[in-house]
Amino acid sequence: MPTLTPSAETEPRTESEKETETETKSAAVAGADTATGISADPTEADQLDVADALLTLLRDTDTEARPDSQLEALTLAVAADLPVLLWGEPGIGKTAALTQLAETLDLPLTTVIASVHEPSDFSGLPVLGDDPAEQGVPMAPPDWAVRLVRAGRGLLFLDELSTAPPAVQAALLRLVLERRIGTLRLPPGVRIVAAANPRSSAADGWELSPPLANRFVHLQWVHDHEVVVRGLGGTWPRATLPRLDARKLPEAVDFARRAVCGLLAARPGLVHRLPSGETRRGGAWPSPRSWETTLRLVAFATAADSSREVLSLLVRGTVGDGPGLELLASLDRMDLPDPETLLADPAGAVLPERGDLRQAVLDGVVAAVRGRPEKARWDAAWALLVRALDTGAPDLVVVPATTLATLRREDWDVPASIERLAGAVTLSRRADDAAVRSPLAAKAAR
C-alpha cells in the first residue's frame, strides 16, 4: 500500500474530483504541454504549480479486485463492527491500508495519534457550568468526536497505539468498548481501527495493557512483494465489504454458536486464560469477551463464505493461536459425516479428501463399532476401509484396520474384504520397521 500522511480528518475524493484537481493544476501552468501538463519553459512563479501538478499525477492510482486474505479479514471485522488492531513494522502500509479502506467504503477518515493526547482527551474535558453543585461538572468531548457524531458515520483510526502511555490506554478502554468519549456516544455508523508497532520497533513503546488488548481483533499486517510492486506501478488491491448471503444468516448464527459452545463445553479451561508473560498479555488471548467476539466473526465468515485462511486470521487474532487452532479443528470436525450414516451405506460413503479429516472419520467409525459391536456393523466398517483404500492414501487405513481387527468376536466370520487391506497394512509395517532400522544402521556404521 502507498504511504500517505494522515491528517486530522480526510474526506474521500471521488473520481471526478481527482480529474478536476489534475486539470486545474495543469491549467495553472502557463503554456503547459498537453501530454504532461508541464510548461516547456515555466517561470519561477510557476514552479510550485508544476510541482503540485506532478504530485497530483503521482497520487493518481487505480485499484483492482485481487485476493488478499489480510485485507479481507480487515473488512470482515469492520463489517462486524468490531475494533481491529493492525500490528506491523513501521512503513509496512498500515496507515495507507486504512486510508484506502475509507475511500472505498466512502467513509470520512478521522485519524487520532493516541500517543500525543492526554487521558482527558478520551475521557472528556471537565467544563464548569453555572452551578456545579447543582448541575455537576459535564465532561466535554474533543472536536473530532463531535464531528464524527454530526457526520453519523466514519472510520476512526487510532494510530501509534503502542506508544500511548498506560494512563492514555486506560482512558481508551471506554472508547474502544462502549464507544463513549465523555458524555458523547459515537453513532453505530462509526467503525474503530487502530494500528501499532511492536515494542521493539516503536518509538518509546509500551506493551498494551491486558484490558485494552482483549477488546481488539489483532491482525498481523505484513507486506506482499507482488502487491507492493504492482501498487507502486499504480494499481493497488481494492478493499470491499464482504457479501453476506441473507439466506444463510440464521444458519450462520446457529453454526457459530454450536462451534464455540461445543469447544468450550469440552475444554472449559479455554474460557478464560490470561497469559503469564507481559508481551503475550498485550495480544490476543481467550476470555468470555473475546469468545463472544469470535462467535460473531465465525457467523460473519460463514455468511460471507470466507476462506479458511481468512477465518484463521480472525479467530487466532481474537483468542490467540492455541485456542484459535483448537476452534478451527473443531469446525472441521463439525463438517465430518456421521459414523452411523457411513456404516448404513459404506458403498455410497463420501470421505473427506484431507488426510487428517479422513483419518478422524475412519477412527470415528471404528469407535462407533466398538460402542455397539455387531456383526453387520463390523462388516460395514471393513467395507468402508476398503473404500478409503481405493480413494485415498493406503497408510490412513492401517491404524483403523488394526483396531477394528481386535473387535472381532469368535463367531464372526472374517470378511473377504480384509484380504484387500492386508497388503497395505503389511507394507506400512515394513516401512515403519525400515524407518526404525535406518538410524540404527547408520549409528552402528559410525
N, C-alpha and C positions, 0 to 999 in steps of 0.2 A: 504494500500500500504506500502511496506517496505520503511524505511527512508534511503536514500543514501546521501552521502556527495557530494554536487555539485562541479564540477571542472570548470575551465575556459572554457574547451571545451571537451566534451565527445563523442567519436566515438562509435556507437552501435556495440556490438560484435555479430558475427554470432555464430550459434550453434557449428560449427566445431572449431572455435577459443576458445570457452568455454571448449570444450573437450580437446583440445591441452594444454590449460593452466593447467587444472586439472591433466593431465598425466605428464606434466613437473614438477609440484610441487611434485607430488607423487614420481616420479622417482628420485628427488633430495634428498629424504630421504633414507639414507643408510639402507639396509635391511628392507625396508618398507613392511608392511603387505599387502597382495593383496586385502583384503576386505576394509581396512580403509585407506591405503596409509600412515600409520604412523609407524615408526620403533618401534620394541619392546623395543629397548634399544638405543635411539638416543644419540649422543654425544652433548656436549654443543654447538658446532658449527652448529649442525643440528636443534637446537630448533626453530630458526626463520623460517626455511624451513617448519618445522612441523606446526608452527602457520600459515604460509601462505597457506599451503595445507588445513588446517581447515577453514580458511576464504574463500577460494575458494569454498569449499563444501557448506558453509553457503550461499554464493551468488548464488549458482546454483538453481534457481527456475523455475517453469513452469508457463504457462498462459493457461487459458481456456476461451471459449466463455460463457459469463454469462451476463444476463440482468443487466444493470447498467445505470440508467437514467442520472445521473450527468456525467458519463464518455461518454455516447452517446451525451449528449448536448455539451460537450467539443469538441469532434471530429467533430461534425457537424459545430460548429463555426469555427474550424480550417480549415475544408474543404471549408467553405465560405470565407476564407481569411479575417477574422475579428479578431482584437485584443481582447483577452479574459483576464479577471482579476479574479483569484480564491481567494475568501475570506474564511478564516478559521483560527481556533485557531492554535497555534504552535504545531507541531508534529502530525498534522492530516493526513499528507501524500500528501501534495500538490506538493512538490519537487519530491517525488517518482513517483507520477502520471505522471508528465511531463517527467521524465527520461524513464519511461516505454513506454509512448506515442512515444517518439523519437525513441526508439529501434524498436517498432512495425512498425512505418512508415519508418524506415531506414533513418532517418534524423539526421545529425550532431547536437548535442545539445550544444549551447553556453549559458552559464549562466553568467549573469551580476548582481551583487549586487548593486542595484541603490543607496543605502544609502551611500556607500563608494566611490562614484565617485563625481567629480566636474561637474558643469554645462558645462564646456568646453569639457568634455569627450563625451558629446552627441551633442553639437552644433559644435564641431570641434576646434582643436587647431591651433591658428594663426602661420603660418610659413612664415618668411621673404624670399623673393626671391631676384634676382639680382637687380631689380629696382622696389621697391614697389610703387613708384609714377607713374610708367608707367604700371606695370602689376597688381598692387593691392597686397593684402595680402591673400593668399589662406588659407582655413580652413581645416587642415588635419584631417582625421578621425582616430579613435583608431584602434589598430591592430585587435581586434576581429571583427570589421565591415569589414575590408579588407579581413579577412579570409572567412567571410560569402559570400562576393561578389565573391571571387575566387571559392568557392565551388558551387555557383549558387543556393544553396538550403540549408535549415537548419531550426532549431527551436530556435528562440531567446527567452530566458527565463529571464525576468526582475524580480528578486526576491527582497523581502523585500521592496515593493514599498511604503508602508505606513510609512516607517522610512526615506524616502527621504525628505529632507527639501524643502520648496516651490521653491527655486531657481533651484534645480535639477528637480523638477516636471515641471517647466516651460520649461526647456531645453528638456524634454522628449516629449513635445507636437508635435514637428515636426517629431520626430522619430516614434511615435505611429500612427499618421495620414498620414503623407506624406512618411514615411519610408526613411527619409533622415538623414544622420549624416555628418555635414559639407557639402562638395560638393559631397559626395558619396550617391548614391541611392541604397537601398537594392533590389536585384532581386525579381521577383514575386514568386520564389520558397521558399522564407523565410517567415515563419509564426511567429507571435509575441504572446507570452503568458506571463502574469505577475501573481504574487502572492503577497498577502498582509495579514497581521494580523489586526484584529480590533484594533482601537487605544487603547482600554483598556488593550490589551494584547501584544501590540507591544513595543519593546524597544525604548523608547524616540520617540513615534509615533506621526505622524501628520495626520490630515484629508486630504484626497485627494482634490486637487483644482477642482472646477466645470468644467473648460475646459478640464482637463485631464480625470476626471471621465466620462464625457459624450462621450469620444472616445472609451470606453471599453464595452464589454458584460460582465456583472457582474454575476458570478456564485458562489453561496454559497456552499463551499466544506465541507461536513460532512462525518463522518466515518460510515460505516455499520458494525455492530458487526460480522455478518456471514462472510463478505468479509475479515475482519481483521483476524479472527480465521483461515479461510481456507488459507489465504495468508501466515500467519506465519507458517502454515503447509507445505508451499512450492508451493502453486498454487494461482496465482492472476488473476483477470479478464483481458481479452485481449482487448486492445484498437484498434478498427478497424474503418477505414473510412466508412461513410455511403454509401450504394449502391444506386446511383441515377439512376432512370429509365429514359433513354434517350427519351422514347416516351412521358413522362409526362412533359418535360421541358417547352414547350410553355404554356401548361395548368397550370403548377405551377406558372409561372410568371403572367399570367392573374389572377389567383385566388388571389395571394398575392397583386397585385395592387388593385383589387376590394375590398379586405378586408380592407386594410389600408386606401385607399382613401374614401371608404364608411363610415368608422368610423369617420375620420377627417372631412368629409363634414357634418356629423350630429352633431359632437362635436368639433367645431372649437377651443374651449378653451383648447383642449388637444394637439394642435400643438406645443406649447411651454409653459412649466410650470416649472419655476425654483423654487425648494423648498426653503422655508424660513429658515429652520434650517441648520446649518453648516454641521452636520453629514449626513443629507439626501442629501445635495448637493454633497457629496463625493461618492454617489452611483448612481443608475440608475434613470434617470428622462427624461421626454419627451422633445424632441427638433426636428427640421427638420432633423438634423444629425442622431439622434438615431431612428427616424421613418424610415429613409432610411435604416439603419441597420436592423431594424425589418422587413421591406419588404423583404430584402434579405434572412433573416433567415426563414421567412414563406415560401418563394419559395423553399429554400433548404429542409426544413422539409417536404413540400408537395411532392417534387420529390423523397425524400427518404422514404416516407410513415412512418415518425416517429410518435411515440405515442403522445397523448395529453399531457402527463406528461413532455416529453422532450420539446415539443413546449412551454409549460407553463414556464419551467425553463428559456428558451431562451428569450421569449417575456418579462417576468417580469424582467429579468436581463438586459434588454435594455432600456425600457421606464418606469420601476417601476411597483409596484404591482397594483395600482389602474388602470392606463391606460392599463396595460397588461391584467388584468382580463376583462376589457371592450372589448378589442380586441378579447379575447377568446370567450366571449359571442356573439360578432358579427359574429365570424367564425361559431359558432353553428347555428346561425340564417340563415347564407348563405346556409347551407345544408338542411334547412327545406323545405318541399314540398310547392308548390304554393297553396294558398287557393282556387283559381279558378279551379285548377286541381282536388282538393279534392271534390269540390262542383259538378263538372261534373260527377264524378264517386264515390260516397260515399261508395258503396258496395265493391269496389276494392281498397279502400284507405289503404295505409300503413303508420301507425302513428309511431312516434319515441318511443323508449322504455323508455328513460329517462323521468322522471316525469316533470321536468321543461321545457323540449323541447316540450313534448306533450301538456302541458298547453299553451305554446306560440302558437302552431299550432291551437288549438281549439279557442283561443282568436282571432287569425288572421282570422279564418273562420267567426266568429261572426261579426268581424269588416268589413269583405268583404260584408256580407249580409246587414249590416247597411248602407254601402256606396251605395249599389244598391239593395234596398228591393223589392224582387219579390216573389210571392207565391212559385214558383218552387225552388228557391234558399233557401227559408226559410224551406221548407220541406226537401231539401237535407241536410241542416245543422243539422236538427233533426236526420236524418238517420245517419249522421256522429257521432253525440254524442252517439247514441246507440251503434255504432261500437266501440267507445272509451270505453264505459261502459263494453262491452263484452271482451275487450282485455287488460284492464288496471285497475288502481285504480279508484273506483267509485267517490272518492272525487274530482277528477280532472274535472269532468263534471258539478259540482254544479254551479260555477260562470258562465261559458258559457251558461248553460241551463237557469239560471235566467235572464241573459241579453238577450238571444235570445227570451225568452217569452215576454219581453217588446216590441219587434219589431213587434208583431202581429197586422195586420190590422183587422178591424171589419168584412170584408167579407171573411177572410181567415178561413177555417175550421181547427180545431185542429187535427193534425195527430195522429193516434193511437199509434205511437212510443213514444209519450210523457208519456203514462202510464208506459212504461218500465223505464223511468227516474224518475218518481215521488217518488218511494221508496228510491232511492239513495239520492235525494235532501232532503227528509223528514228526513232520518237517519242522514245525515250530519248536518242538522239544530238542530236536537235533541242532537247530540254530542257536537255541539258548545254551546248550551244552558246549557248542563250539565257541560261543562268546565268552564262556567262563574259562575254557581251556586256553584260549589265545593269550591272555595276560599271564597265566601261569607258565606257559611255554616260553614266553618272552623273558619272564623273570628267571627261569631256570637257565636260559641261554646266557644270561649275563653272569 
